Amino acid sequence: MLSPPLYQLQNLLSSPRFTMVQQLRTTWLLEKGPKLTDPEQVGNKFARQVVLAREKFPVPPLVCVPATVFDSVVSPVLASYPADAEVAGDLAAHARELRRRVLGLEVPDELRHELADRLDSLAGSDGLLAVRACVVPRPGQGHSGEDSAQDPFAGLSDSFLYVRREEIADRIVACWASAFNSEAVIYRDVRGLDPFAARVAVGIQPMVMGTRSFVAFTRDPRDGSNRCVIAAAHGIGEGVVQEKADVDHFFVDSVSGEIEAQVVIKTRAVGFDPGRPAEGPVAVPIEEGLEALPVLTDTELQEITALAADIEKRFGAPQDVEGTITADGAIHLVQARPIAVAPECPTGSPRTEGGAPAILWDNNNVTESFPGVSSALTFSVARELYEVGFTDLYRRMGVPPATLRHNRPLLQRMIGYLDGRIYYQLGSWYRLHGQIRCFRPLWSTWEQALGVAERSAVRDAGTPARRLRRRLAELADVTEILLRLAAHPRRVRRFLRWWDDYHPRFADVSAMGAYEAVQAYRELWTQVSRRWGVTLVNGVFLFTATWAANSLLHRWLPQADRSLLNGMLAGGRENRSAAALHSAVALASAAAEDPTLRAAVMSKTNPQRLWAQLTAGSHGEDFASALREYVRVYGDRGLHDLKLETLTPRDEPWTVLNTVRAFLQSELTVQGSRAVGQEVRERAERELRARCRNPLKRTVLTGLFGAMRVLLRVREDTRFCRSQLFGDCRALLLRLGEELAATGRLDRPRDVLNLTFDEVLGAYEGTLAGADLRGLAAVRAAELARWTDREVLPTRLETDPDLPLAVALRAVVGSEDGAGGGIEPQPGTAGSGAAAPGVLTGLASSSGTVRGRAKVVLDPSTGADECRDRILIARETDPGWLFLMMSAKALVVERGTLLSHTAITGRLLGIPTVVAVPEATDLIADGSLVEVDGSAGTVRILDEAS
């Protein structure tokens, strides 16, 4: 039931005499004067906007229908509502009836006339308005009400955007009616307020046609810490606050200005569609090329942070600021309200749940370099290379030093260590690559190369003007890349000359003392930090050529399949990986020419003893010299050669004989290997001539394919250098492990693998926190053993940033110890798994169609004989798998991209290859008869017989 005082008041308000007198005295619109800052007239929301506008903050002009109009027009209608006990006892039912009655009202003619006088100047050229409601505090209680410091509730009254002039009266009435939204009535009741004693003011402003919007909290609302938290999305703010858009989150330290970002792939936004003007805010597409970029630049984030801080200073309390950015880059404020923040969390206190967005991890691409579980030493060296290498890349691509300093925390966490497995932290990658101004056209190509491309949303081509702007932006970006490309060949040659001169000094570190080894390691990484970016800049150019080739193929030759591109990438000048392969083939060919030597190589003599005999010249100095030279030049290339715990031919040179035996049995020759690639290329060139009759277009495509071949060769050359870099680090750190073991700091030299390089060097440099290296190594060794026995983590996973990673991972895998329970294999992102019964799909990487029995290889120690004339099925491969690939008829792997080692090797060997086939090792039984179509990217399971 309504309380007696309120019921009597409503009876008074409903009298005809009161209504006539009230309407004569009503001020229908407020546009200036002191009443515009009176919360009891216009509400806290609009009073605060007026205060900010008068102090030159970028707030749109405002006129307000004050709460006194609500008192005059709406309250009498409410007073006539009968206080029916049955209905009044149900708050929601009562609210719905009052809302229905208010929606039946008409705006008084006086108000219509005053609006008509102001709308021409207010609506502007677009003719669109924003109409918002605000619940006004009761007389004498201006400190309360919506958006007040005591009760900063929001979202319980209605707002209407993109309102046309003819709709304005209906929208005002709808704002009045929102005083009786069920949730608003229930909220007031829970707060101990009279649930139906609400008054509403209505603010009318020009509609700011924002293309991006944000909500900024001047303090972290989760724990009250002194950093600005900004949520931003494309389109208007409704997409952010109502979760109708994909939102990026930014955390800006208010003291240092350091920015942390959680950037998502954006496929949804809310905005205005000129083709549907009557529908108001609607779902709109994200402009092509912007999906992966941060919504806000670092400069904009700093500007918004400063603006929000000024607002906080003006009102003397933490603020929730909503704003939008127009196409010209101008920031407009549409709302500011106090926020209630939790006190700063004391040390060790748990943080609130549901705060920051989840951390997204992916190892679809990185597992090619670091498969399975890696040692702590491997992770620490890999993390250092990513940080210093990409810092040098961004520097070379024009990112300012100040931005690099701000983003150093992101550079330090490009990869993570999850249960011993190395993963990319995708948010860091997207944010960091977003620093490169000219990277915009390359996002989709980069994602495919990284193995994380998964967007399938249909993109609207946009208006002709938008398409023109996009094309001009792409042209500017490509022009910048081409200007940088001009100096690239010279820089690559200089890098390779430097490395070929520098690397040999680490060929034998056995005589180095600890001090010398520490200094050599430090100097090595000083050089790497200044030079390694060249190898990564090459990737930007490769992505550009790939993007251009794919775009033009799609436009000019829409009927051509992947085989044309794959074929055009075959052949060309020999890269260092191919040279390593051909050098091993040459050793096998030399052994094949001498029956005695062949017999010796193929014998079951102890490999170490046989190696000693052969390199001592037992079968001729020429062959002995060739073996030693192979190890000197190619000794760092082996199975999983980036993992410092693995042994390479540099460590165990006699293992080279396994490769030589495999090639002896395959009867492959260097000439034959090169001829295969050349034949594939010539076939593709004939197809290109047949399909593309226009000589100019054909010349452009041929040039792009040639550029891709050169850039791919540089990529493989520098990757080979990377294997050598890790080989040098392995040698130096294991040498220090020997010294630590000799002085009793470790039990065994290889225990150093369970330390980080900082800990190893710190033991000598005085920067090690603690001295028990033996105990630390033992703990890590036990962890590594547990991780090795656990079920493989998903390729893609999310973790809660409010939890320590080990705890968050237990939530992911659904078990107490994080070992297995609940892990569901996740499909890869490039392929789509089973497209039809018995058919798996992936990324076509090397053309041709063959049938054969499957050989599922999970451990590369499998002998080459077992893969002979079989279809090799694996999770991933690395350059050390070459001797297995040489024996296979076709290659099928779960991971990889068009630019991955497996794809490149398949083209080099001229055998059908399909990569990115999700769950191939689970879905294809060992011994199954399968058909691989490297042109279509399909793997057909013909039978399950072994």
N, C-alpha and C positions, 0 to 999 in steps of 0.2 A: 504493500500500500504506500502511496505517497505520504510523506510526513505532513501533519496538519499545517505547519507554517507555509510550506511550499504550496500546498493545495489552496490555502487562502490567498496566497500571492497570485496564483494562476487565475483564481476567480476575479481578483482585482484587475489583472492585466487584460482579461477578456471583455471587460465592460466597454461599450461603444464610446463612452465619453473619454475614457483613458486613451483608447486607440487613436481617436481624432486628435487629441491634444499632443500625444506623443509624435504622431507623424508630422504635425506642423513644426515641431521643434527638431526634427531629425536632420542631422548632417549626413547626407547620403554618401559622399565620398570625401576622403582626406587625401590631400596631395602635398601639403606643406603645413608648417606650423608646429607648435609644441605637442599637439595631440598625437602626431605621428610617432613620437617616442614614448607615449604613455601605454604601458602594457595592458592597462584596463580598457583601453580603447581599441588597440590594434593587435594585442597579443605580443608575447616576447619575441616570437619569430620575426615579425615585421618591424617591431621597435628596434631590434638589434641591427637589422638590415639598414634602417634609416640612419642609425648612429654611424655605421661603417661607411655608408655612402657620403655622409656629411664630412667624414674625415678622409675622403678621397680614396677609399678602397674601391676596387672595381666591381661595384654592385649595380645591376640594372635598375633603371628608374621604376618607381613604385607608386601606385595609387591604391588606396585601401577602402573597402566597404567595412566601416567599423562595427564593433559589436553592438552599438546602439541601434543599428539597423536591424540586426537579429532580434534585439529586444522589441523593436517596434513591429516587425513583420511576422516573426516566427513565434515568439512567446505567447501571443494571444491564441494562436491555433493550438498550441500545446495545452494551454489552460482549459480548452474546451474538451480535451480528451477525458472521458469518464474514468474515474478511479475504480475500475472493476477489480475486485479483490482477487479473482481467479487469475486474471491476466497479469495484474501488477505483481503477483507473487513470482512470476517468471521473468527475470530480468531480460533475457534474450527476446522473448515474445513481446514484452513491453517495448523494447528498443525497436524491434522490427516495425511495430505499428506506428510509433512516433516518426520513424524514418519515412514510412510510406506517406504519412500525412504531410510531412514537410515537402516531400518531392512533388506533391500535388499543388504547391503554392505557385503563384506568379510573382515575378519581380515587379514592384511598384513602378508606375509610369515615371515618377520623378527620378528614380534611380536610372531607368532606361535613358531618359533624356540627358542626365549628367554624364553617363557612360558614353553616349554618342558624341558628346562634345570633346571627349578626351581620347577616344580610341584612335583617331587618325594619327595623332602625334605619338601615341603610345605603341601602337602595333608596328609601326615602321614599314619598310618596303616589303617585308615578307607577309605582313598582315596577320601574323600569328602571335598568340599570347600564351602566357603561363598563368594559370589561375590556381591559387593555393589557399587552403583553409588553415586556421590556427585557433585552437581552443583558448579562450581569453579568461584570465583569472577573474574571480568574483570581486566586486567593489571592496576596496580596502585590503586586498590580498594580492597586490601586484607582484610580490616576490614568488608567487606560486604559478601554476598553470603550465601549459605546454611550453617546452624549451626553457623553463626556468632553471635556476641553479639547484633548487631543491627537488625538482621533479623533471629531469630532462628526457621525458619519454618522447618518442617520435614514431611517426608512421601510423598513428591512430586516427588522424583526420586525413581527408582526401586532397589530392592535387591533380590537376588536369593540365596536360601539356599540348602544344601545337593546336591551341583552341582558335577556331575561326571567329570572326566578329559576330556572325549570326548565332553562334553557340554560347555567347558569353553569359546571357541571362540564365540559361539552363544550368551552366556550370556553377554559377553563384549559388543557385538553389541547391545543387548537389553538394556543394561545400557545406552549406548550412545543415543539410541532412546528415552529413558525416559525423556531426556531434552525437548521433545516435547509432553509429556503427556498433554492433554487438560487442566487439572487443573493447571499444572505448568505454562503453557503459560498464562492462564487467571490470575493466581496469580501475575505473573510479571507485567502484564499490569495494574492490579489494584494498584500495588505498584509504578506505574509510571516509570517502567523500560522497556527497549526495550524487548517485549515479546519473540522475537526469537533470541536474542543475548546471548545464553547460551553456556557454555563450560562444559564438564563433565570429571571428573577423575573417574577411576574404581579401587576400592580396592579389593585385593584377599587375603583371609586368610584361614587357616585351619578351617574346620567346627567344632566348639565346640559342642559335643554331649550332650547338657544340658538336664537334666530331670526336672528341675524347672527353672523358669525365673522371672525376676523382672524389674520394672522401678521405680527408686527412685528419688524423688524431694527433694533437700536439704532444700527447704522452701515450706510451704504450698502454692500451686499455686493459691488457691482461695483468700487468704487474706494476703499472705506474712509472716505469723506468723512463729516463729522460731521452727518448728518441721519438721522432715523428713517424707514425705508421700511416702509409698511404696505400689505399686500394684504388686501382685505376682500370678502366676498360674503354674500349672504343664505343662511340655512341654517347648517349646521355646517362645521367647519374642513376636513373631508374634501373639500368642494367646492373649497376654496382650494388645498390642498396637492396634490391629485390632478387639478386642472384640470377638475373636473366641473361647475363653476359659472362664471358670468360674473363677473369679478373687477375691482373698482376698485382703482387704485393711488394711494397718497398719499405725498408726500414732505414731511416736516416738518423744517424747519431747527431744529436743537437749540439754537441760540443766539437767533435772532430770533423763532422760533415761526412763521415764514412757511410757508404751506401751498401746495404745488403738487399738483394732482390730475389724474389721467387717469381720467375717468369713462366707462363704457361703457353701452350699452343692455343690460339684464339680462333674460334669458329663462330662465336655468337656475339651479337651486339644488339642494342635497342636504339632506334633512332627514327628519323622521319623519312618516309618514302613518298617522293613527289607523285608517284603513280597511284598512291592510295591516301590522298590528303585527308579524307574524312575519318580515317582509322586511328589518327593520333599516333602515339608511340607503337612501333611494330618491330618485329625481328628483322634485322637487316644484315647483309653479308659483310664480312671483313674484306677490305680491299686487298687484292692479291699482292703478295709480297710483304704484308704487314703481320701475318699470322704469328710468326715466331719472334718478331722484334718486340722489345719492351714498349709498352704503351707510352711511357714518359722517358725523355732523355735525362741524363744526369743534370744538365743545366735546368731543365724544367722542375726536376725534383728539388733542387736547391732553392729555386724561386718559390715553389709552393711551400716548402718548409719555412722559409723566411717569412712568407706572407702569413702562414698559420701562426708562427711565433709572435708576429706583430698583433694579431687578433687576440691571442692569449694574453699578451701584455695589456692590451686595451681593456679587456674585461676582467683581468685579474684571476683567471682560472683556466684549467685545461679545456680545450675546445675541440669540438667535432665540426670540421669545416667541409662543406660540399661545394664543388666548383666544376666548371666546364671550360674546355679550351676550343676556341673556334678555329677554322681552317687557317686563319692568318697567324696562329700561334698565341693569340691574346687569351689571358686567363680572366674568367668572370666568376665572381662568387655568387652563389645562389642561396646559401644558408650557413649559419654558424650557431652552434648551441653548446652549452656546457656538457661535459662528459663526466660521468662518475667513474673514476679509476680506482683500481685496487691499490693499497699501499705498496711501496717497494717490497719485493719479496726478500726476507732475510736469507743469508747464505744457507744453502741446503734446503730451503723450503720448496715444496713442489709448486710448479706453475700451473695456472688454470688450463683446463683442457679446451680444445677447439679454437685455439688462438691462431697461430701462424699456419700457412698452408703446408701440406705435406712435402717432404723432400722426395724428389723423383730420381730414381737410380736406374741405369740401364748399362748392360755390358754386352749388348749385341755386337758391337764393333771391337771393343777393347779386348774381348776374349781371344781374338785372333793373335794378339801379341802376348797376352798373359792368361792362358787357359787354366782352368781349374784353380786350385789353391796355390797361392804364391807366398814366399817367405816374407818376413818383416823387412829384410834387407832389400829385396826386390821392390817391394812397395815404396820404400823410402826413396830409392834411386829413381823409380818411375815418377813419383810425385814431384821430385826435384826437376826432372826433365820437362814435365808438363809446365811447371811454373816458369822456369827460366826460358824455355823454348818459346812458349806462347807470349810471354812478356816481350821477347825480342820480335816475334811476329807482329804484335799489335803496334810496337814502336815503329817498325818498318812500314806498316800500313797507315801511319799518320795519326795514331791515337796520342793525344797530348800526355806528357809525363805526369801532370797532375791527376788526370783520370786514371792512369795506371797505378799511381800511388793509392788513390781512393779504392781501387778495385783489387788491391793486393790480396785481401782476404779471400776473394773469389778465385784468384789465381792459385792460392794455396790449397783450395779444395775442389779442383777440377776433377780429381778422382778420389774415391773412397775405398776403404778396406772393410768389406762386409764378410764376416766369417772367413777371413783369409782370401776372399776373392776380390779382384779389382773391378770397380764399377765407375762409370762416368756419373758425376752429379750433374744432371742435365740443366738444372736451373742456372748453375754457374756458366755452363757453356753458352747457353742462349744469351745470357746477359753480356758475357765477355765478347762474343762474336758480334753482338749488337753495337759494340763500340766502333766497329769498322764501318765508316760512313758509306762505302761503296758496296757493302755486302748484300744490300737489299734484294737484288735479283737472284741471289745464289742460295737462298735459304732452302728451297725444296731440293736442289741438287746436293747441298751439303747434308741435309737430313737423310737422303737416300744413301750417300756415301757413309754416313755414320750408322745407318741401319735403324733410324728411329722414325722414318717417314710413315705416317699412318693416317693423315687427314684424307677424308673422302667427301668433305662437304662441297656442295655445288656452289661455285662462286658466280656472283652476278658480274657481268662484264662492266656494269656501271654506265653512266652517261657518256656521251662522246667526249665531253670536256674532261671527265675523270680519266677516261682511257688515254686521252692525249697527255694529261699530266703524268700518268703512270709511265707512258712510253718515253716522255722527255726525261723523267727521273732515271729510268733504266739507261737511257742514252748517256746521261751525265755520269752514272755509276760505271758503265762499261768504258767510257772514255777515260775516267780516272784509272781504272784497272789497266787499260792498254798503255797509258803513259808510264805506269809503274813497270809494266811488262818489258818495256824497251830495254831497261838495264838488267833484266833478270838473267839472261844467258851469261853475261859477263860475271855477274855475282855468283852464279852457280859454279862456273869454271874456277873462280877464285876460291870458293869454299872447298871444292874438291881438291884443288892443289894444296891448300892449307892442310886439309885433313890427311891426305896421302903423305904429306911431309911430317905431320905431327904424330899420327897414330903409331908409326914404327918404334917410337921411343919407349913404348910399353910392351914390346914384344917379349922381353924377358925382365921381370921385376924381381926375380928370385934373390938377386944380390942386394936389393934395396934394404936399408935399415928402416925402422919405423918412422923416424923423422922425415927421411927422404920420401917415403911412400905417402905420408900425410901431406907433405908439401906438393908432391906430384898430383895427388887427387884434387887438392884445392885449386891448383893452377889449371888443371884440366877443365874444371867446371867454371872457372873464370873465363876461359876461352869459349867454352860452350855457350855461356850466357850471352856472349857478345855476337856469336856467329850462327847459332843453330836456327834462328828464325828464318834464314834463307830457305831451309828445307821445308818449312811450313808455309811460307809465302808461295812456294811452288804449288801447294794445294789450292790456294785461292785462284791462281791462274788456271789450274786444271778444272776446278769447279766452273769457272767462267766458260772455258772452251766446251765443257760437257753440257752446260746449260744452253749455250748458243747452238751446239750441234743438235741436241734433242729438240729445241724449239723449232729450228729450221726443218729438221726431218719431219716433225709433226705437221708443219705448215705446208711444206713443198712435196713431201712424199708420204702422205698419210697411210698408204697401204703397205709401206715397208715395215718389216718386223725387226726385232732386236738383232737378228743375225747380220743385217747389213752393217750396223754400227760395230758389232763384235768383230766382224771380218775385217773392217777397215782399221781396226786397232791392232791387228796381228802384224807380224813382220817388223821391219824397221831395224835401226841400229841396235846392236846387242847392249843390254844393260848389265850391271854388275851381278845381279842375281842369275841372269842367263849365262854370264861368263863363268860363274861358279859351277853351274850345271854342266856347261860344255867342257869345262876343265876336267870334271870328274868323268865325263863321257870319253874325253881324250885319253885319260889314264886307262879306262877299260879297253879302248881301241888298241892302245899300245900293248897291253897285256894279251889281247886276242891274237896279235901278230906273232907272238912267241909261244909255241905250245908248252914249253917248259915253264915259262913265267905264268902262263894261264893256269897251269896245273897247280903251281905254288899258291897263287892267289885264291884258287877255288878249294884248296886243301883245308882240312880241319885242324891245321896247326894252331897252337895257341896264338891268338891275335897279337899279343904284345911281342912274343918271340918272333913271329913272322914279320911284324913291322920292323923290328930291330934288324933282322936279316936283310930285308929289302932295302931299307934306307942306308945300310952299310955297304950296299953295292953287290949283294950276292947274285943278282940277275942284271947287272949292268948299272953303271953310274948314271946313265941318262934317266932310267926309270927311278932310281933312288933320288936324283935331283928333282925330278918332276913331283914326286911324293912330298919332299920337303917344301918345295915351292908352293904346292897346293895348300899345305897347312899354314905356311907363312901368310899367304894372301887370303885364303878363305877359311882359316881355322876357327873364326868366330861365328860362322854360319852353321847352325845345327838345329836339332829339334828344340823348340821352345827356348831359343837362344837369348831372349830378353829376360829370362828368369835366371837369376844369379845362382840358384841352387842346382841348375842343370849343368851337365858337363858337355863341353863342346870339343871338337877336334883339337883345339889348342891345348885342352887339358888331357885328352885321351886321343892322341893322333892315330892310333891303330884302328879307331872306329871308321876311318876313311875307307878301310878295306871292305866294309859292309856295303858302302855305296858303290865301290868299284865292282864288287861281285854282282850287285843288282843290275848294273849296266852291261856287264859281260853277258848275263843271261838274256837281257832284252835285245841284245845285238843292235842297239841304237848307235848311230854315228852322229858326230857333230854336223856333218853336211846334211844328213837326213833330217835332223832336228830343225835346222834352219830352213830346209826346203819345205817342211810342213807349214811353218808360219807364212812363208812366201806364197805358197799355193793357196792358202786360205785367203790371204790378202788379194791375190789376183782374181780369185773367184768373186770376192766382194766388189772389186773395182768394175768387173764386167757387169755385175748386177746394178751398180750405181749408174753406169753408162746407159743401161737398158731402161732404167726407171726414170732417170733425170735427163731429159733431152735438151734442156736449156743449158748451153755451155757455161753461162755466167753463174748460174746457180750451182752447177756441178763443180766449178772452180772454187766457189766459196766453201762448199761442203768438203771438197778434197783438202782445202787449206786448213779447215777446222780439224778434220781427222788427223792431218799431219801434225798440227799443233798438239793434239791430244796424245799422239804417239810420243812426241818429244817430251812432253810434260810427264807422261807415264814413265818414260825411261829415267828421267831425273828423279821421279818419286822412288823408283826401285833402287837407283844408285844411292840416294840419300838414306833409304831404309837399310841398305847394306851397311852404310856408314854407322847407322844407329846400332846395328848388331855389333859392330866393332867397338863402338863406344861402351856398350854394356860389357863387352868382353874385357876392355881395359879396366872398367870399374870392378869387375869380378876379380881380375888378377890382383889389383891393388888392395882390395878389401880382404881377399883371402890371404894375401901376404901379411896384412895387419892381424888377421886371425891367427896366423902362425906365431906372430910375436906375442899376442895376448895369451895364447896357450903356453908358450915357452916361459912366460913370466908368471904363470899360475892364475891368470885372470879368467881363463876359459879352460874347460876340460879338453876340448878338441878344437883344432883350427876351424872346422866347418861349423862350429857352434856360432861363429860370427854371423851366420845367415839368419839367426834369430834375434839379431840386434838391428837397429837402424844405423844408417851411415853416420848420423850425427852422434850417436852413442859411441860408435867405434872411434871416430876422430876425437870425440870429447874425452875419451879415456886418456888421450895424449895431450890434448889442448887445454885441459882443466875446465871444460864446460859440461862435464857429465854430472848430473844430479844424482849422487849415490855412487857406490863403488862395487856393488855386488853384481857384476856382469854375469857371473856363473849362474846365480839364482834367477836373474832376469831371462837369460837364454833358456834355462830349463822350463820356466813357466811358459814361455812362448812356444817351445818345442811341444809341450803337452797340448797347448791350444791348437797348434797346427795339426797334430795327430787327430784331435777330436773333429776339427773342421774337415779334414780329409775324409773321415768316415761318414760325415753327414750327407744327407740328400742335397742335391744341387739346388741353390736358390733360384727363384724365377729370373728370367732374363730382364724383366721390367718389374720394379716394385716401388712402393712408396713407404716411407717411414715417418713417424710422428716426430717433429722437431723438438717437441717439449720433453722427449724422453731420451736418455742415453741410448746410443745406437744399439748396443747389445740388447737392451730391454725392448727397444722398438722392433728389432729383428725377431725376437721371440713372439711378439704379437703377430708378425707377418707369417711366421711358419707355424704358429698355433700350437706350440708345445713348450713345456717348462724349461727345457734346456736348449731350445732353438734347433733341435735336431730333427728335421723332417716334418713331422705331423702336420698335415694340412696343406703342404705345398702342392699346388696344381701347376703343371707345366703350362707356361704361357706361350701362345703362338708368337712366332717372330713377326716383325713389323713389315718386312718387305714382301714376304710371301703370304699366302692365304691358306696354307695347309691343304686339306682335302677338298678340292673343288668339285669332285664327283666321286662316286664309289670306286676305290682303287686308283685314284689319280691324285697326286700331290702336285702343288704348284709352287714355284719359286721365281727367282729372277734369272732369266736366260742370260748366260754369260759367255758361252762359247758354242758355236753352232755345230750341228750334226745330230744324227739319230742313230743310236745303237741299242742292241738288246744284249743282256748278259745276266749272270748270277751276281747278286749283291754280296759285297763283303763289307760288313759293318765293322768299322775300326774305331774303337774307343781309346786304344792305347797305341801310339805311333811306334812302339817297339815291335809291332807286328812285322813279320818278315815280308820282303818284297815278293817272294814266291807265292804267298797266300793271296796277294792282290793281282797276280798275273791274269790278264784277260777277264777281270772281274769289274763290277761297277763299285767304285769306292764310295762308301757312305760314312760320313763323319760329322761330328758336331762343328768342328772348325779345323783349319789346317794352318800351318805356318811354313816358312821356307824350308824347314828341316824335313818336311814330308815329301820333298821332291822325289826321292828314290821310290817311294810308294806310288806317287802319282804317275811316275814314268811307266809303271807296270800295268796301270789300270786302263780300262777301255773308256771310262767316263767318270766324272766327279760329281757327287751330290753332297752338299753340306748344309747344315742347319743355319749357319751364320754367314755373313759376308755381303758384299755389295758388288756392283759392276767394277769397282776400282780396287777390290780386295785382292789379296795375294792369290787366293784360289782361282778367281776369275782370270787374273792375268796369266797364271800358270796354265790354266786350261787352254787359253788362246795360244800360249807359247808352244804347248805340246800338240795343239790341233785336235784335242779330244772334246767331245760334248761335255758341257759343264753347266750345272744349275746350282745356284747358291740361294741362301735365305729360304730354305724349305723347312718350315716349322716341324719339329718332332720327327724328323726323318729317321733318326736312329732308333726311335721307338716304334714307328709305324711300318718300317721296312724290316722284315725278318732276314737274318743272315741266311744266304743261300736262295732267297727268293729270285724268281725270274722277273726282271724289270726292264722297262724300255725308257731310255732317257732321250728327251728331245731338247737339245740345247738351244734350238731356235725359239721354241714356244715356251720354254721354261717349265716343262711338265715331266713328271716321273710317274709312269704307269706301272702298277704292280700287276703282273700277269698271272703269277701263281705263287703259292707259299711253300712250294716244295724245296727241300734242301738238297 
